[in-house]
Amino acid sequence: MPIETTPNIWHNGQLIPWEKAQIHVMSHVIHYGSSVFEGIRAYTQPTGAGIFRLREHMQRLIYSAKIYRMPIDYTLDQLCDAVINVVEANGVAPCYIRPIAFRGYGEIGVSPLKSPVEVYIANFPWGKYVAGNDGADVCISSWNRLAPNTMPSLAKAGANYMNSQLIRMEADANGYVEGIALDRNGYLSEGSGENLFLVRDGVLYTTPLANSVLNGITRDSILVLARQMGIPVVEQTLPRELLYICDEAFFTGTAAEVSHLRSVDRIMIADGKMGPITTALHKAFFDIVNGNAPDRYNWLTPVTVASKA
């Protein structure tokens, strides 16, 4: 899906034109993948627009940078204000927001410590990420998620997504919308860029963070909604074959939002339709972000936009 440009990108404290947001070919990030980033959505509502769980996203960016010993010279409040600034300056909502911090042009070599840290924030219109209005047809990937103590799965780092690219390209090549990776022990982990949930006998299951999954913010939101709705929730190690015999399954993520799965490895999940628990959670999530229900968890940061994408 091509990116629609917007007028401004935030760079190290100031707005610059989109076309000026360039880096040198010898930047450390190009050679060694030394970046951390976030994906955030802003939604339109009857009274304006709101950025979904802004502080949690930017706090995760700070934590990801800390894990990789990458100093960011901005506070959480300053980063949140920068996101609001760029969204309002560009006047585009709904939109996808991409904050990124990376090692720039400094010294070549694996050690990144003499390369400066650059921070950019962009936003642009972006639609549905997981294709399939009637549910996504996905597969189990031949590529596993990274084993513990190899790459930190709690950091949302650019280098980690080389693994995600292999998962997604393999799925695309074999005619699937997305791939699901297993962990090093052969248990369910997550999609290339999504957390995974399944339902069996009225219980909502999801893979625990110990199974090499990202601590997804939409994942957390669904857990909050499910518990508030009285849906039993279990976080535990899940075998691959449970996907074949579950009653419902769905992805969550900033890009994927809440996307139900129709089949896995060409085995239909129940009747292939969005099941009642997925439907209830899907509705509860979108009612809040679209302003059709009260924002009782204070998940939305209001922004003012001059135009709608």
KOLFILUM-279973 format. One record per residue (C-alpha): residue number from 1; x, y, z. Coordinates in pm, 1 decimal, decimal comma. Layout:
<nodes>
+-------+----------+----------+----------+
: vokol :        X :        Y :        Z :
+-------+----------+----------+----------+
:   NUM :        X :        Y :        Z :
...
+-------+----------+----------+----------+
</nodes>
This chain:
<nodes>
+-------+----------+----------+----------+
: vokol :        X :        Y :        Z :
+-------+----------+----------+----------+
:     1 :      0,0 :      0,0 :      0,0 :
:     2 :    163,1 :    328,6 :   -108,9 :
:     3 :    215,6 :    600,9 :    150,1 :
:     4 :     22,3 :    923,3 :    101,5 :
:     5 :    253,4 :   1208,1 :    194,2 :
:     6 :    170,3 :   1494,3 :    428,1 :
:     7 :    333,6 :   1840,0 :    439,6 :
:     8 :    537,0 :   1805,4 :    760,1 :
:     9 :    753,9 :   1563,0 :    956,4 :
:    10 :    880,5 :   1633,6 :   1308,0 :
:    11 :   1260,0 :   1601,9 :   1338,4 :
:    12 :   1453,3 :   1659,4 :   1659,3 :
:    13 :   1222,0 :   1930,3 :   1786,4 :
:    14 :   1103,6 :   2107,2 :   1472,0 :
:    15 :    873,6 :   2053,4 :   1177,2 :
:    16 :   1044,0 :   2008,6 :    841,0 :
:    17 :    899,3 :   1947,2 :    492,2 :
:    18 :    827,7 :   1581,7 :    411,1 :
:    19 :   1078,7 :   1578,7 :    122,5 :
:    20 :   1355,7 :   1715,0 :    349,2 :
:    21 :   1332,9 :   1422,1 :    592,3 :
:    22 :   1634,1 :   1236,3 :    454,4 :
:    23 :   1935,3 :   1055,8 :    600,6 :
:    24 :   2286,0 :    977,0 :    478,6 :
:    25 :   2350,6 :    640,3 :    316,2 :
:    26 :   2624,2 :    576,4 :    572,2 :
:    27 :   2386,9 :    616,7 :    867,0 :
:    28 :   2428,6 :    339,8 :   1120,8 :
:    29 :   2064,2 :    236,2 :   1095,0 :
:    30 :   2099,0 :    144,9 :    727,3 :
:    31 :   2386,7 :    -92,6 :    787,7 :
:    32 :   2289,2 :   -245,1 :   1122,0 :
:    33 :   1915,5 :   -194,0 :   1168,9 :
:    34 :   1963,3 :     23,3 :   1477,8 :
:    35 :   1616,3 :    173,7 :   1512,0 :
:    36 :   1316,4 :    160,2 :   1741,8 :
:    37 :    974,1 :    278,6 :   1637,8 :
:    38 :    603,1 :    293,1 :   1709,3 :
:    39 :    280,1 :    272,1 :   1515,0 :
:    40 :    -12,5 :    479,9 :   1640,8 :
:    41 :   -354,2 :    559,0 :   1497,2 :
:    42 :   -562,0 :    872,9 :   1524,5 :
:    43 :   -935,9 :    829,5 :   1473,2 :
:    44 :  -1206,1 :   1076,8 :   1375,9 :
:    45 :  -1496,2 :   1119,8 :   1614,2 :
:    46 :  -1819,6 :   1321,1 :   1612,4 :
:    47 :  -1651,0 :   1598,1 :   1813,5 :
:    48 :  -1308,4 :   1593,9 :   1647,0 :
:    49 :  -1025,6 :   1343,6 :   1646,9 :
:    50 :   -832,2 :   1142,6 :   1901,9 :
:    51 :   -494,9 :    967,1 :   1913,0 :
:    52 :   -526,4 :    616,1 :   2053,7 :
:    53 :   -323,6 :    546,3 :   2367,9 :
:    54 :    -59,6 :    803,4 :   2282,4 :
:    55 :    128,2 :    799,1 :   2612,9 :
:    56 :    151,4 :    420,3 :   2623,2 :
:    57 :    294,3 :    412,6 :   2272,3 :
:    58 :    551,8 :    680,1 :   2338,8 :
:    59 :    648,0 :    520,5 :   2670,0 :
:    60 :    710,2 :    195,2 :   2482,5 :
:    61 :    931,9 :    386,2 :   2238,2 :
:    62 :   1136,7 :    514,6 :   2531,8 :
:    63 :   1160,5 :    165,1 :   2680,8 :
:    64 :   1262,6 :     14,2 :   2344,9 :
:    65 :   1537,5 :    274,9 :   2314,0 :
:    66 :   1653,2 :    206,2 :   2669,7 :
:    67 :   1686,8 :   -166,1 :   2599,4 :
:    68 :   1911,7 :    -82,5 :   2303,9 :
:    69 :   2113,8 :    177,4 :   2501,8 :
:    70 :   1984,5 :    449,3 :   2271,6 :
:    71 :   1953,6 :    785,4 :   2453,5 :
:    72 :   1651,7 :    994,3 :   2356,8 :
:    73 :   1686,3 :   1357,0 :   2462,3 :
:    74 :   1313,8 :   1414,8 :   2500,6 :
:    75 :   1076,7 :   1346,1 :   2786,5 :
:    76 :    757,8 :   1147,5 :   2752,8 :
:    77 :    555,8 :   1469,7 :   2762,1 :
:    78 :    772,3 :   1629,5 :   2494,2 :
:    79 :    734,4 :   1328,6 :   2263,3 :
:    80 :    357,4 :   1322,1 :   2313,9 :
:    81 :    338,4 :   1695,0 :   2241,9 :
:    82 :    543,9 :   1638,6 :   1925,7 :
:    83 :    297,0 :   1378,9 :   1799,6 :
:    84 :      5,6 :   1614,1 :   1862,8 :
:    85 :    198,7 :   1893,0 :   1689,6 :
:    86 :    263,2 :   1700,9 :   1370,7 :
:    87 :    -91,9 :   1563,7 :   1347,3 :
:    88 :   -242,2 :   1909,0 :   1393,8 :
:    89 :      9,2 :   2073,8 :   1159,0 :
:    90 :    -72,1 :   1828,6 :    881,2 :
:    91 :   -448,1 :   1845,4 :    944,3 :
:    92 :   -502,6 :   1478,2 :    861,4 :
:    93 :   -727,1 :   1238,7 :   1051,8 :
:    94 :   -788,8 :    950,3 :   1055,1 :
:    95 :   -422,8 :    872,2 :   1012,7 :
:    96 :   -135,7 :    644,4 :   1101,2 :
:    97 :    149,5 :    794,2 :   1302,8 :
:    98 :    508,0 :    668,5 :   1283,6 :
:    99 :    754,9 :    786,9 :   1550,1 :
:   100 :   1104,3 :    646,4 :   1498,7 :
:   101 :   1439,9 :    687,0 :   1670,5 :
:   102 :   1754,7 :    557,8 :   1505,8 :
:   103 :   2131,6 :    576,7 :   1499,3 :
:   104 :   2232,3 :    824,9 :   1233,8 :
:   105 :   2546,6 :    929,0 :   1049,0 :
:   106 :   2849,7 :    884,6 :   1272,8 :
:   107 :   3095,3 :    598,8 :   1280,7 :
:   108 :   3082,2 :    279,4 :   1075,4 :
:   109 :   3109,1 :    -46,0 :   1268,7 :
:   110 :   2883,1 :   -261,7 :   1481,8 :
:   111 :   2920,8 :    -46,7 :   1794,6 :
:   112 :   2658,0 :    229,2 :   1767,2 :
:   113 :   2772,3 :    450,2 :   2051,3 :
:   114 :   2942,1 :    718,9 :   1841,3 :
:   115 :   2647,7 :    757,2 :   1604,6 :
:   116 :   2393,2 :   1026,5 :   1695,3 :
:   117 :   2033,4 :    937,1 :   1774,6 :
:   118 :   1780,3 :   1098,9 :   1541,5 :
:   119 :   1409,4 :   1120,2 :   1622,2 :
:   120 :   1141,7 :   1166,6 :   1355,4 :
:   121 :    761,7 :   1160,4 :   1370,8 :
:   122 :    548,5 :   1133,7 :   1057,8 :
:   123 :    178,4 :   1083,1 :    998,2 :
:   124 :    -20,4 :    994,7 :    689,5 :
:   125 :   -355,3 :    846,5 :    581,3 :
:   126 :   -357,6 :    465,8 :    599,7 :
:   127 :   -645,5 :    224,9 :    571,7 :
:   128 :   -704,5 :   -139,8 :    653,6 :
:   129 :   -386,8 :   -344,2 :    706,2 :
:   130 :   -507,1 :   -706,5 :    718,6 :
:   131 :   -696,2 :   -771,9 :    397,6 :
:   132 :  -1015,3 :   -972,7 :    378,2 :
:   133 :  -1350,5 :   -819,7 :    468,4 :
:   134 :  -1491,6 :  -1167,6 :    529,3 :
:   135 :  -1198,4 :  -1275,8 :    744,0 :
:   136 :   -832,0 :  -1336,7 :    675,5 :
:   137 :   -689,1 :  -1662,8 :    542,8 :
:   138 :   -356,5 :  -1714,5 :    718,8 :
:   139 :    -90,8 :  -1982,5 :    756,6 :
:   140 :    158,0 :  -2111,6 :   1009,9 :
:   141 :    497,6 :  -1986,0 :    900,8 :
:   142 :    804,9 :  -2201,7 :    858,0 :
:   143 :    994,7 :  -1915,7 :   1026,3 :
:   144 :    999,2 :  -1915,2 :   1406,2 :
:   145 :    995,8 :  -1610,3 :   1627,6 :
:   146 :   1326,3 :  -1516,6 :   1787,0 :
:   147 :   1432,0 :  -1724,8 :   2083,6 :
:   148 :   1465,1 :  -1558,1 :   2424,2 :
:   149 :   1798,1 :  -1386,6 :   2484,7 :
:   150 :   1872,0 :  -1349,9 :   2114,5 :
:   151 :   1676,6 :  -1033,9 :   2027,9 :
:   152 :   1458,1 :   -856,7 :   2286,3 :
:   153 :   1096,8 :   -914,4 :   2187,2 :
:   154 :    973,2 :   -643,3 :   2426,2 :
:   155 :   1157,3 :   -382,9 :   2217,3 :
:   156 :    982,0 :   -268,0 :   1901,7 :
:   157 :   1302,5 :   -252,3 :   1701,4 :
:   158 :   1357,8 :   -230,1 :   1329,1 :
:   159 :   1604,0 :   -520,6 :   1323,5 :
:   160 :   1342,4 :   -753,7 :   1474,6 :
:   161 :   1120,3 :   -691,2 :   1175,7 :
:   162 :   1356,5 :   -868,9 :    937,4 :
:   163 :   1207,1 :  -1179,8 :   1096,4 :
:   164 :    860,0 :  -1035,1 :   1037,7 :
:   165 :    941,2 :   -970,4 :    671,9 :
:   166 :   1033,9 :  -1335,1 :    617,4 :
:   167 :    705,6 :  -1445,3 :    775,3 :
:   168 :    498,1 :  -1204,0 :    568,4 :
:   169 :    675,3 :  -1266,0 :    235,6 :
:   170 :    639,9 :  -1641,5 :    273,8 :
:   171 :    268,6 :  -1601,4 :    344,2 :
:   172 :    226,7 :  -1373,3 :     41,9 :
:   173 :    415,8 :  -1616,8 :   -183,5 :
:   174 :    183,3 :  -1899,3 :    -80,2 :
:   175 :   -139,1 :  -1706,7 :   -126,5 :
:   176 :   -215,5 :  -1617,1 :    234,6 :
:   177 :   -293,8 :  -1278,8 :    385,2 :
:   178 :    -58,8 :  -1324,2 :    680,3 :
:   179 :    161,7 :  -1575,2 :    859,6 :
:   180 :    165,4 :  -1684,7 :   1222,3 :
:   181 :    500,2 :  -1769,4 :   1375,7 :
:   182 :    568,7 :  -2034,2 :   1636,0 :
:   183 :    817,0 :  -1984,6 :   1916,5 :
:   184 :   1137,3 :  -2188,2 :   1951,6 :
:   185 :    943,9 :  -2465,5 :   2129,2 :
:   186 :    680,4 :  -2495,6 :   1858,1 :
:   187 :    401,8 :  -2308,8 :   2039,8 :
:   188 :    197,5 :  -2021,1 :   1899,2 :
:   189 :    367,7 :  -1683,5 :   1912,8 :
:   190 :    219,2 :  -1405,2 :   1693,7 :
:   191 :    173,8 :  -1279,3 :   1339,8 :
:   192 :    439,5 :  -1085,5 :   1153,3 :
:   193 :    304,4 :   -764,2 :   1304,3 :
:   194 :      4,9 :   -865,7 :   1515,1 :
:   195 :    -78,7 :  -1030,8 :   1843,8 :
:   196 :   -297,0 :  -1340,7 :   1831,6 :
:   197 :   -615,7 :  -1430,5 :   2019,0 :
:   198 :   -840,5 :  -1734,3 :   1994,8 :
:   199 :  -1167,4 :  -1839,8 :   2155,8 :
:   200 :  -1268,9 :  -2188,0 :   2265,2 :
:   201 :  -1576,5 :  -2277,6 :   2470,1 :
:   202 :  -1638,1 :  -1914,5 :   2560,9 :
:   203 :  -1286,2 :  -1851,8 :   2694,1 :
:   204 :  -1050,9 :  -1597,5 :   2535,3 :
:   205 :   -693,5 :  -1721,9 :   2504,3 :
:   206 :   -378,2 :  -1536,6 :   2407,6 :
:   207 :    -10,1 :  -1614,3 :   2403,9 :
:   208 :    185,1 :  -1483,0 :   2704,8 :
:   209 :    467,6 :  -1235,0 :   2661,0 :
:   210 :    720,5 :  -1509,2 :   2744,2 :
:   211 :    647,4 :  -1669,3 :   2405,7 :
:   212 :    848,2 :  -1404,8 :   2216,7 :
:   213 :    559,0 :  -1167,4 :   2154,8 :
:   214 :    551,4 :   -789,6 :   2156,6 :
:   215 :    367,4 :   -630,5 :   2447,4 :
:   216 :     98,9 :   -498,3 :   2216,3 :
:   217 :   -100,3 :   -195,5 :   2322,6 :
:   218 :   -408,4 :   -301,9 :   2126,8 :
:   219 :   -356,8 :   -647,5 :   2280,9 :
:   220 :   -371,6 :   -489,4 :   2624,5 :
:   221 :   -680,9 :   -291,7 :   2526,2 :
:   222 :   -863,7 :   -609,1 :   2422,2 :
:   223 :   -769,0 :   -776,7 :   2750,3 :
:   224 :   -909,8 :   -477,4 :   2941,3 :
:   225 :  -1232,8 :   -482,1 :   2738,7 :
:   226 :  -1276,3 :   -858,5 :   2770,7 :
:   227 :  -1236,8 :   -854,2 :   3146,9 :
:   228 :  -1475,3 :   -560,6 :   3178,8 :
:   229 :  -1730,0 :   -751,6 :   2967,8 :
:   230 :  -1699,4 :  -1061,2 :   3187,3 :
:   231 :  -1528,9 :  -1274,9 :   2922,1 :
:   232 :  -1292,6 :  -1529,8 :   3084,9 :
:   233 :   -933,6 :  -1455,5 :   2981,4 :
:   234 :   -639,9 :  -1697,8 :   2989,3 :
:   235 :   -281,7 :  -1609,5 :   2897,0 :
:   236 :    -96,3 :  -1936,3 :   2846,4 :
:   237 :    123,8 :  -2131,9 :   2610,2 :
:   238 :    -91,9 :  -2250,3 :   2319,3 :
:   239 :    -29,5 :  -2543,0 :   2083,0 :
:   240 :    -49,1 :  -2486,8 :   1709,4 :
:   241 :   -334,0 :  -2730,7 :   1657,4 :
:   242 :   -561,9 :  -2534,4 :   1890,3 :
:   243 :   -602,0 :  -2286,0 :   1606,6 :
:   244 :   -754,3 :  -2560,8 :   1390,5 :
:   245 :  -1019,0 :  -2654,1 :   1647,2 :
:   246 :  -1093,2 :  -2320,9 :   1813,2 :
:   247 :  -1426,4 :  -2145,2 :   1775,1 :
:   248 :  -1287,7 :  -1801,8 :   1683,6 :
:   249 :   -952,6 :  -1635,1 :   1621,2 :
:   250 :   -839,8 :  -1280,9 :   1555,7 :
:   251 :   -537,3 :  -1054,3 :   1529,4 :
:   252 :   -484,0 :   -730,1 :   1718,1 :
:   253 :   -241,6 :   -446,1 :   1655,7 :
:   254 :   -228,3 :    -77,0 :   1578,0 :
:   255 :   -222,9 :   -150,9 :   1206,9 :
:   256 :   -443,1 :   -462,0 :   1219,8 :
:   257 :   -679,5 :   -315,6 :   1483,4 :
:   258 :   -913,3 :   -614,0 :   1546,6 :
:   259 :   -912,1 :   -846,7 :   1243,7 :
:   260 :  -1084,8 :  -1183,6 :   1253,3 :
:   261 :   -934,4 :  -1494,0 :   1094,7 :
:   262 :  -1136,2 :  -1713,7 :    862,8 :
:   263 :   -892,7 :  -2000,2 :    814,3 :
:   264 :   -548,8 :  -2127,1 :    912,5 :
:   265 :   -351,7 :  -2348,4 :    670,9 :
:   266 :   -674,1 :  -2371,2 :    466,1 :
:   267 :   -856,8 :  -2524,2 :    762,5 :
:   268 :  -1173,3 :  -2324,8 :    829,3 :
:   269 :  -1212,7 :  -2180,9 :   1178,8 :
:   270 :  -1565,3 :  -2290,9 :   1277,3 :
:   271 :  -1788,5 :  -2160,2 :    996,5 :
:   272 :  -1535,0 :  -1892,8 :    895,9 :
:   273 :  -1752,0 :  -1605,0 :   1012,1 :
:   274 :  -1670,1 :  -1357,3 :   1287,4 :
:   275 :  -1784,8 :  -1523,8 :   1607,6 :
:   276 :  -1984,1 :  -1367,4 :   1892,7 :
:   277 :  -1691,3 :  -1289,0 :   2124,5 :
:   278 :  -1479,3 :  -1142,7 :   1845,6 :
:   279 :  -1782,3 :   -943,7 :   1731,1 :
:   280 :  -1844,6 :   -807,3 :   2080,5 :
:   281 :  -1481,1 :   -706,9 :   2130,8 :
:   282 :  -1457,2 :   -562,9 :   1779,3 :
:   283 :  -1766,2 :   -350,0 :   1843,3 :
:   284 :  -1650,6 :   -236,8 :   2188,4 :
:   285 :  -1310,3 :   -134,2 :   2052,3 :
:   286 :  -1440,9 :     60,2 :   1753,9 :
:   287 :  -1723,3 :    219,4 :   1951,6 :
:   288 :  -1462,3 :    379,7 :   2176,7 :
:   289 :  -1213,4 :    487,3 :   1910,6 :
:   290 :  -1486,5 :    620,6 :   1680,4 :
:   291 :  -1659,1 :    811,6 :   1958,8 :
:   292 :  -1977,0 :    603,5 :   1966,9 :
:   293 :  -1918,1 :    503,5 :   2329,3 :
:   294 :  -1765,9 :    692,5 :   2622,9 :
:   295 :  -1387,2 :    685,2 :   2645,6 :
:   296 :  -1407,0 :    543,1 :   2997,2 :
:   297 :  -1039,8 :    439,4 :   2999,4 :
:   298 :   -906,8 :    777,5 :   2877,8 :
:   299 :   -744,2 :    608,3 :   2580,6 :
:   300 :   -788,3 :    898,7 :   2338,3 :
:   301 :   -583,1 :   1218,3 :   2329,3 :
:   302 :   -786,3 :   1490,6 :   2153,4 :
:   303 :   -633,0 :   1669,2 :   1855,5 :
:   304 :   -759,4 :   1947,0 :   1632,3 :
:   305 :   -738,9 :   1891,1 :   1258,4 :
:   306 :   -837,4 :   2134,2 :    988,5 :
:   307 :   -931,5 :   1866,7 :    735,4 :
:   308 :  -1024,4 :   1500,6 :    723,8 :
:   309 :   -846,5 :   1244,0 :    507,6 :
+-------+----------+----------+----------+
</nodes>
